[in-house]
Amino acid sequence: MLSKIQTSDEMLNRRNFLGCAALTLTMKVQDVLAQTEGTTSLVVPFTTGASNDVIGRMFAEAMARSTGRSWIVENKPGAGSLLGAEFVAKSKSDGLTLLLCACSSMGTLPAIRKKMRYNVERDFTFLARIAISPFSLVIKSQLPVANFADFVRLAKSTPGGLRIGSSGVGALDYMGASMMQSQLGIDLNIIPYKGMSQVLNDLRAGHIDASIVSPATIEPLAKDGAVKVLAILDKKRSTLMPNVPSSSDLGLPKLIVMNWWGIAAPANLSLETSNYLLKNMAPVLSDQNFLESIKNKGFEPAVLIGEPFAQFVSADLKVWRAIANQANIELDI
């Protein structure tokens, strides 16, 4: 039997190939090992104490307990959450710097700003969605309407007459009001404030007629009778307000105004590092105690892992871009 005799060049090429493969494998292993040795930084692009900060800290604390590793929260607020997101987008793709992403940084603001320093669909690896919070349509108690249909009739009979407060141009409540105008064929006077606390104060005092607010935020005022909640802007009802009809109940299944929170990493994260992170997140995101704890804080657990989460982010951004185009909403900054 004849055997093939390798030439010196063939042997050299084979050694080079094996050497490169071994080096690549070693580098991938080192990437994953860095996860076990380093400190994970979760960038929260909101101020300390905000609801967005609360869920970020709860997740980081749960991850630290579950993995026995060090997790720290870094608050990097600014530009409505864009500064923190930009910081992560430009960070090293080693899995040690992660972002608490939300609708503002990945949906509403990228949809309306002319100048963005990152691309939502290109510059991030979306790992896991944690929770959602559908918003609700709330009116002052003095407004002479009994239900959602009455509100729409009043809005149509007084174009631009109903004042609806929002926490700022491009905020979810502002974009939600614009969505209502588009889908319902009404004209609202959308008034941007410098934060939700001012909106709630003026709503309670009767200086504005309505707003779009999360059920958890508005529940205390609703219980006191200071405001009335007309609709949950989601496909299903809120467990906090089971008697309030949902958008689907009202025959408006596309009238969805929903905040959400998840974990993202910079783009170009290696498959090994991504799998390592998801493997470590899985016990926390399936832990009933953790899910119940965030539920008690007013969030609705709604876990999506990997590609389904990335698809959700892309679809959400598409919705808000369409609303921005229809309403001609644009920030030249």
TIMARTI-349952 format. One record per residue (C-alpha): residue number from 1; residue in one letter; chain; x negated, y negated, z negated. Coordinates in pm, 1 decimal, padded with zeros to 6 digits. Layout:
R  seba  kenu  vodren         x         y         z
R   NUM     A       A         X         Y         Z
...
This chain:
R  seba  kenu  vodren         x         y         z
R     1     M       A   00000.0   00000.0   00000.0
R     2     L       A  -00128.3  -00338.5   00091.0
R     3     S       A  -00116.9  -00610.3  -00176.6
R     4     K       A  -00120.8  -00980.7  -00110.1
R     5     I       A  -00448.0  -01142.6  -00208.7
R     6     Q       A  -00404.7  -01500.6  -00331.5
R     7     T       A  -00645.8  -01758.7  -00198.1
R     8     S       A  -00822.9  -01993.3  -00435.8
R     9     D       A  -00594.2  -02279.3  -00317.9
R    10     E       A  -00283.1  -02073.0  -00390.3
R    11     M       A  -00410.3  -01984.5  -00736.0
R    12     L       A  -00491.3  -02349.3  -00807.2
R    13     N       A  -00146.5  -02462.1  -00691.3
R    14     R       A   00018.7  -02199.3  -00909.4
R    15     R       A  -00182.1  -02307.5  -01214.8
R    16     N       A  -00090.0  -02671.1  -01146.6
R    17     F       A   00278.4  -02582.9  -01115.5
R    18     L       A   00277.1  -02382.3  -01438.0
R    19     G       A   00088.4  -02657.9  -01612.1
R    20     C       A   00339.3  -02923.2  -01502.2
R    21     A       A   00632.2  -02703.2  -01603.8
R    22     A       A   00479.2  -02645.1  -01945.4
R    23     L       A   00415.1  -03017.4  -01989.1
R    24     T       A   00772.8  -03101.6  -01889.4
R    25     L       A   00909.5  -02843.9  -02132.3
R    26     T       A   00684.2  -02977.1  -02408.8
R    27     M       A   00800.9  -03334.3  -02344.7
R    28     K       A   01167.2  -03226.3  -02357.0
R    29     V       A   01109.8  -03039.3  -02681.3
R    30     Q       A   00933.1  -03342.4  -02826.1
R    31     D       A   01229.7  -03561.5  -02728.2
R    32     V       A   01461.6  -03336.6  -02926.4
R    33     L       A   01217.1  -03304.9  -03214.9
R    34     A       A   01214.1  -03684.5  -03239.4
R    35     Q       A   01581.5  -03656.0  -03326.8
R    36     T       A   01506.9  -03443.5  -03629.3
R    37     E       A   01228.2  -03666.9  -03756.3
R    38     G       A   01338.4  -04023.1  -03676.3
R    39     T       A   01607.3  -04250.9  -03813.5
R    40     T       A   01916.9  -04294.6  -03600.0
R    41     S       A   02027.2  -04654.8  -03563.7
R    42     L       A   02394.8  -04713.2  -03491.4
R    43     V       A   02437.1  -05061.5  -03348.1
R    44     V       A   02771.6  -05214.7  -03440.8
R    45     P       A   02826.6  -05523.5  -03224.4
R    46     F       A   03065.3  -05680.8  -03475.2
R    47     T       A   03033.1  -05867.4  -03804.9
R    48     T       A   03003.1  -05683.1  -04134.0
R    49     G       A   03340.0  -05605.4  -04288.3
R    50     A       A   03542.4  -05618.7  -03966.3
R    51     S       A   03761.1  -05318.6  -03888.2
R    52     N       A   03517.9  -05223.3  -03611.1
R    53     D       A   03237.3  -05227.6  -03866.3
R    54     V       A   03437.0  -05007.4  -04103.7
R    55     I       A   03475.2  -04719.5  -03860.0
R    56     G       A   03109.7  -04746.2  -03754.9
R    57     R       A   02990.4  -04719.5  -04113.2
R    58     M       A   03226.7  -04434.8  -04190.6
R    59     F       A   03094.0  -04239.3  -03892.9
R    60     A       A   02727.7  -04310.9  -03974.9
R    61     E       A   02776.6  -04206.0  -04337.8
R    62     A       A   02952.5  -03885.5  -04231.0
R    63     M       A   02671.8  -03805.3  -03986.3
R    64     A       A   02406.7  -03863.0  -04252.5
R    65     R       A   02585.4  -03627.9  -04492.8
R    66     S       A   02640.9  -03364.0  -04225.5
R    67     T       A   02289.1  -03361.9  -04080.1
R    68     G       A   02081.3  -03457.7  -04381.6
R    69     R       A   01908.4  -03717.4  -04164.3
R    70     S       A   01882.8  -04092.0  -04201.3
R    71     W       A   02147.5  -04297.6  -04022.4
R    72     I       A   02152.2  -04676.2  -04052.1
R    73     V       A   02403.4  -04933.0  -03927.5
R    74     E       A   02271.3  -05243.7  -03755.5
R    75     N       A   02522.7  -05524.0  -03709.8
R    76     K       A   02446.7  -05721.3  -03393.6
R    77     P       A   02752.1  -05943.5  -03334.2
R    78     G       A   02776.7  -06208.3  -03065.8
R    79     A       A   02952.8  -06287.4  -02737.8
R    80     G       A   03255.1  -06087.3  -02845.6
R    81     S       A   03047.9  -05765.3  -02889.2
R    82     L       A   02844.1  -05796.9  -02567.9
R    83     L       A   02510.0  -05878.8  -02733.4
R    84     G       A   02497.6  -05555.3  -02929.7
R    85     A       A   02600.4  -05352.4  -02626.8
R    86     E       A   02331.6  -05518.1  -02416.5
R    87     F       A   02071.8  -05439.7  -02684.5
R    88     V       A   02154.8  -05068.7  -02668.4
R    89     A       A   02171.6  -05066.2  -02288.1
R    90     K       A   01811.6  -05188.9  -02280.2
R    91     S       A   01685.5  -04962.4  -02559.7
R    92     K       A   01473.0  -04651.9  -02517.5
R    93     S       A   01670.9  -04346.0  -02409.4
R    94     D       A   01550.6  -04123.7  -02693.0
R    95     G       A   01883.5  -04080.5  -02872.1
R    96     L       A   01768.2  -04276.5  -03176.4
R    97     T       A   01952.8  -04596.0  -03083.7
R    98     L       A   02327.4  -04556.1  -03037.0
R    99     L       A   02618.1  -04795.4  -02991.3
R   100     L       A   02958.2  -04813.4  -03150.2
R   101     C       A   03138.0  -04906.1  -02828.0
R   102     A       A   03493.2  -05032.5  -02804.5
R   103     C       A   03746.5  -05171.2  -02561.9
R   104     S       A   03599.8  -05522.6  -02586.4
R   105     S       A   03244.1  -05429.6  -02486.4
R   106     M       A   03341.1  -05172.0  -02222.9
R   107     G       A   03680.2  -05289.9  -02096.6
R   108     T       A   03834.9  -05632.4  -02143.2
R   109     L       A   03526.5  -05856.5  -02151.6
R   110     P       A   03336.8  -05685.2  -01865.6
R   111     A       A   03659.1  -05719.4  -01663.8
R   112     I       A   03668.0  -06099.5  -01687.6
R   113     R       A   03309.2  -06221.8  -01721.2
R   114     K       A   03131.1  -06328.5  -01403.8
R   115     K       A   02787.1  -06279.3  -01556.9
R   116     M       A   02726.9  -05946.4  -01726.6
R   117     R       A   02383.5  -05834.0  -01840.2
R   118     Y       A   02476.3  -05467.5  -01825.0
R   119     N       A   02688.7  -05240.3  -01609.8
R   120     V       A   02939.2  -05034.4  -01806.8
R   121     E       A   02937.1  -04731.3  -01578.8
R   122     R       A   02565.5  -04734.8  -01499.4
R   123     D       A   02382.2  -04833.4  -01818.4
R   124     F       A   02529.6  -04598.8  -02081.2
R   125     T       A   02570.2  -04232.7  -02167.2
R   126     F       A   02914.1  -04191.3  -02324.3
R   127     L       A   02897.4  -03924.7  -02591.7
R   128     A       A   03219.1  -03917.9  -02792.0
R   129     R       A   03535.3  -04117.8  -02852.0
R   130     I       A   03629.3  -04119.7  -03218.9
R   131     A       A   03957.9  -04302.0  -03259.0
R   132     I       A   04217.0  -04531.8  -03105.1
R   133     S       A   04453.3  -04801.0  -03230.5
R   134     P       A   04753.1  -04891.0  -03014.3
R   135     F       A   04875.3  -05248.6  -03055.3
R   136     S       A   05227.9  -05372.5  -03120.1
R   137     L       A   05441.6  -05666.9  -03009.3
R   138     V       A   05524.3  -05877.3  -03313.4
R   139     I       A   05750.5  -06181.9  -03341.4
R   140     K       A   05816.7  -06441.2  -03610.0
R   141     S       A   06113.8  -06351.8  -03825.7
R   142     Q       A   06296.2  -06671.6  -03723.6
R   143     L       A   06304.0  -06584.5  -03350.8
R   144     P       A   06666.7  -06504.9  -03255.7
R   145     V       A   06605.9  -06163.2  -03099.9
R   146     A       A   06696.6  -05822.0  -03236.7
R   147     N       A   06491.8  -05596.4  -03012.6
R   148     F       A   06244.8  -05575.2  -02724.0
R   149     A       A   06512.7  -05616.3  -02455.4
R   150     D       A   06630.6  -05937.4  -02623.5
R   151     F       A   06272.2  -06066.6  -02623.5
R   152     V       A   06236.5  -06002.5  -02250.2
R   153     R       A   06570.7  -06172.0  -02177.4
R   154     L       A   06470.0  -06476.3  -02382.1
R   155     A       A   06132.3  -06495.2  -02208.9
R   156     K       A   06297.0  -06480.6  -01865.3
R   157     S       A   06548.4  -06749.6  -01957.2
R   158     T       A   06276.2  -06984.2  -02088.3
R   159     P       A   05970.0  -06948.3  -01859.6
R   160     G       A   05658.0  -07056.1  -02048.9
R   161     G       A   05867.7  -07136.8  -02353.8
R   162     L       A   05762.0  -06849.7  -02580.5
R   163     R       A   05428.0  -06909.5  -02749.6
R   164     I       A   05225.2  -06593.3  -02798.9
R   165     G       A   04905.7  -06624.1  -03001.3
R   166     S       A   04584.9  -06435.3  -02925.7
R   167     S       A   04246.6  -06415.2  -03093.9
R   168     G       A   04068.6  -06556.7  -02787.4
R   169     V       A   04044.3  -06548.6  -02408.6
R   170     G       A   03950.1  -06197.4  -02302.0
R   171     A       A   04039.2  -06040.8  -02636.9
R   172     L       A   04258.3  -05731.4  -02622.0
R   173     D       A   04565.1  -05918.3  -02746.9
R   174     Y       A   04514.5  -06187.9  -02480.2
R   175     M       A   04476.7  -05928.1  -02205.9
R   176     G       A   04775.3  -05737.3  -02345.7
R   177     A       A   04993.0  -06047.7  -02319.4
R   178     S       A   04875.7  -06087.5  -01959.0
R   179     M       A   04969.5  -05724.3  -01894.4
R   180     M       A   05317.1  -05788.8  -02034.3
R   181     Q       A   05361.8  -06084.4  -01800.8
R   182     S       A   05257.4  -05874.6  -01502.8
R   183     Q       A   05468.6  -05568.4  -01578.6
R   184     L       A   05778.3  -05744.8  -01712.8
R   185     G       A   05788.7  -06037.5  -01471.3
R   186     I       A   05789.0  -06297.0  -01749.2
R   187     D       A   05595.4  -06616.3  -01812.8
R   188     L       A   05447.8  -06654.5  -02163.0
R   189     N       A   05253.2  -06943.1  -02310.3
R   190     I       A   04941.4  -06754.1  -02423.3
R   191     I       A   04758.5  -06956.6  -02687.9
R   192     P       A   04396.9  -06854.6  -02763.8
R   193     Y       A   04279.4  -06898.2  -03123.4
R   194     K       A   03937.7  -06845.2  -03279.4
R   195     G       A   04026.7  -06524.0  -03455.8
R   196     M       A   04320.8  -06311.6  -03564.1
R   197     S       A   04351.6  -06460.5  -03914.5
R   198     Q       A   04455.4  -06796.2  -03767.6
R   199     V       A   04704.4  -06622.4  -03539.1
R   200     L       A   04866.6  -06441.1  -03831.1
R   201     N       A   04885.6  -06757.4  -04039.8
R   202     D       A   05063.3  -06947.6  -03762.8
R   203     L       A   05290.0  -06652.7  -03682.2
R   204     R       A   05398.9  -06622.6  -04043.4
R   205     A       A   05455.0  -07000.9  -04062.0
R   206     G       A   05659.9  -06994.3  -03742.4
R   207     H       A   05423.8  -07217.7  -03541.6
R   208     I       A   05401.4  -06950.5  -03270.1
R   209     D       A   05666.2  -06703.9  -03158.8
R   210     A       A   05480.0  -06379.0  -03110.3
R   211     S       A   05151.1  -06194.7  -03095.2
R   212     I       A   05006.5  -05854.8  -03012.0
R   213     V       A   04856.0  -05695.2  -03323.1
R   214     S       A   04752.9  -05351.4  -03445.6
R   215     P       A   05017.0  -05180.8  -03665.3
R   216     A       A   04769.2  -05143.5  -03951.8
R   217     T       A   04701.1  -05518.1  -03952.0
R   218     I       A   05062.6  -05628.6  -03930.4
R   219     E       A   05226.1  -05366.3  -04153.6
R   220     P       A   05202.3  -05566.5  -04480.3
R   221     L       A   05365.3  -05872.4  -04320.5
R   222     A       A   05632.7  -05656.2  -04160.3
R   223     K       A   05716.3  -05496.4  -04495.6
R   224     D       A   05755.8  -05841.8  -04651.5
R   225     G       A   05990.7  -05948.5  -04373.2
R   226     A       A   05758.1  -06227.7  -04259.2
R   227     V       A   05748.2  -06083.6  -03907.1
R   228     K       A   05936.3  -05830.7  -03694.4
R   229     V       A   05770.1  -05554.9  -03492.3
R   230     L       A   05957.2  -05495.6  -03167.2
R   231     A       A   05746.5  -05230.8  -02990.5
R   232     I       A   05442.5  -05008.9  -03017.2
R   233     L       A   05255.3  -05060.6  -02690.3
R   234     D       A   05164.3  -04695.6  -02643.9
R   235     K       A   05313.2  -04375.8  -02505.4
R   236     K       A   05405.1  -04257.5  -02852.7
R   237     R       A   05527.5  -04412.6  -03175.2
R   238     S       A   05298.9  -04512.5  -03460.4
R   239     T       A   05290.3  -04297.1  -03770.3
R   240     L       A   05276.7  -04622.9  -03969.9
R   241     M       A   05600.9  -04746.8  -03809.6
R   242     P       A   05793.9  -04440.5  -03690.5
R   243     N       A   06117.3  -04637.9  -03642.7
R   244     V       A   05964.7  -04882.1  -03392.9
R   245     P       A   06010.8  -04773.2  -03029.4
R   246     S       A   05708.9  -04701.7  -02811.1
R   247     S       A   05654.8  -04829.2  -02457.2
R   248     S       A   05766.2  -04489.3  -02328.0
R   249     D       A   06085.0  -04513.2  -02534.3
R   250     L       A   06150.6  -04845.6  -02362.8
R   251     G       A   06095.7  -04702.1  -02014.9
R   252     L       A   05757.6  -04874.5  -01974.3
R   253     P       A   05499.8  -04591.3  -01987.5
R   254     K       A   05225.1  -04805.6  -01832.1
R   255     L       A   05254.1  -05085.3  -02087.6
R   256     I       A   04962.2  -04958.4  -02295.2
R   257     V       A   04755.5  -05196.5  -02508.5
R   258     M       A   04511.6  -04988.8  -02707.6
R   259     N       A   04183.2  -05048.0  -02880.7
R   260     W       A   03940.0  -04758.4  -02904.7
R   261     W       A   03601.1  -04673.9  -03058.1
R   262     G       A   03331.5  -04429.6  -02957.6
R   263     I       A   02960.5  -04356.6  -02952.6
R   264     A       A   02737.9  -04431.6  -02654.4
R   265     A       A   02365.2  -04410.8  -02586.7
R   266     P       A   02149.3  -04578.2  -02323.7
R   267     A       A   02161.7  -04431.1  -01973.8
R   268     N       A   01919.5  -04161.5  -01859.6
R   269     L       A   01948.5  -03967.0  -02182.2
R   270     S       A   01802.3  -03622.0  -02127.6
R   271     L       A   02044.7  -03330.5  -02121.7
R   272     E       A   01860.8  -03172.4  -02413.5
R   273     T       A   01891.4  -03486.0  -02626.7
R   274     S       A   02255.4  -03536.3  -02529.8
R   275     N       A   02337.5  -03176.7  -02621.0
R   276     Y       A   02147.1  -03213.4  -02947.7
R   277     L       A   02346.6  -03523.3  -03041.6
R   278     L       A   02680.3  -03369.0  -02947.5
R   279     K       A   02597.9  -03051.9  -03139.2
R   280     N       A   02534.2  -03263.7  -03449.5
R   281     M       A   02844.6  -03477.9  -03397.9
R   282     A       A   03079.7  -03183.2  -03347.3
R   283     P       A   03110.6  -03084.5  -03716.9
R   284     V       A   03191.3  -03444.1  -03816.2
R   285     L       A   03443.2  -03501.7  -03536.3
R   286     S       A   03623.4  -03179.0  -03625.4
R   287     D       A   03609.8  -03231.3  -04002.0
R   288     Q       A   03962.9  -03284.8  -04130.3
R   289     N       A   03840.5  -03482.5  -04430.9
R   290     F       A   03660.7  -03731.0  -04205.3
R   291     L       A   03954.7  -03756.9  -03966.4
R   292     E       A   04193.7  -03810.3  -04255.7
R   293     S       A   03966.4  -04077.0  -04405.1
R   294     I       A   03961.5  -04286.5  -04087.8
R   295     K       A   04337.1  -04234.4  -04051.4
R   296     N       A   04382.7  -04380.6  -04398.7
R   297     K       A   04199.1  -04692.1  -04277.5
R   298     G       A   04448.2  -04745.6  -03996.2
R   299     F       A   04271.1  -04564.6  -03710.6
R   300     E       A   04421.8  -04278.7  -03511.9
R   301     P       A   04173.8  -03994.0  -03460.7
R   302     A       A   04149.7  -03924.6  -03087.1
R   303     V       A   03832.6  -03732.6  -03009.1
R   304     L       A   03700.7  -03701.7  -02654.7
R   305     I       A   03361.0  -03544.1  -02587.1
R   306     G       A   03119.5  -03606.3  -02300.8
R   307     E       A   03253.8  -03640.3  -01946.7
R   308     P       A   03623.5  -03680.2  -02044.1
R   309     F       A   03518.1  -03977.0  -02257.8
R   310     A       A   03317.7  -04127.0  -01970.3
R   311     Q       A   03619.5  -04087.2  -01741.3
R   312     F       A   03842.2  -04253.8  -02000.9
R   313     V       A   03607.3  -04554.8  -02023.5
R   314     S       A   03599.3  -04590.0  -01645.8
R   315     A       A   03980.0  -04573.4  -01621.5
R   316     D       A   04023.8  -04826.1  -01903.4
R   317     L       A   03788.0  -05071.8  -01734.4
R   318     K       A   03977.9  -05030.2  -01407.0
R   319     V       A   04306.9  -05121.4  -01578.4
R   320     W       A   04169.1  -05443.2  -01727.7
R   321     R       A   03998.6  -05544.4  -01403.8
R   322     A       A   04333.6  -05514.9  -01228.6
R   323     I       A   04503.1  -05729.7  -01494.5
R   324     A       A   04224.4  -05987.3  -01474.8
R   325     N       A   04261.3  -06007.6  -01097.1
R   326     Q       A   04640.0  -06035.4  -01108.4
R   327     A       A   04635.0  -06306.9  -01373.8
R   328     N       A   04324.0  -06479.1  -01234.2
R   329     I       A   04143.2  -06452.2  -01568.6
R   330     E       A   03772.4  -06520.7  -01541.5
R   331     L       A   03501.4  -06648.7  -01773.6
R   332     D       A   03220.5  -06824.3  -01590.3
R   333     I       A   02957.6  -06732.6  -01849.4
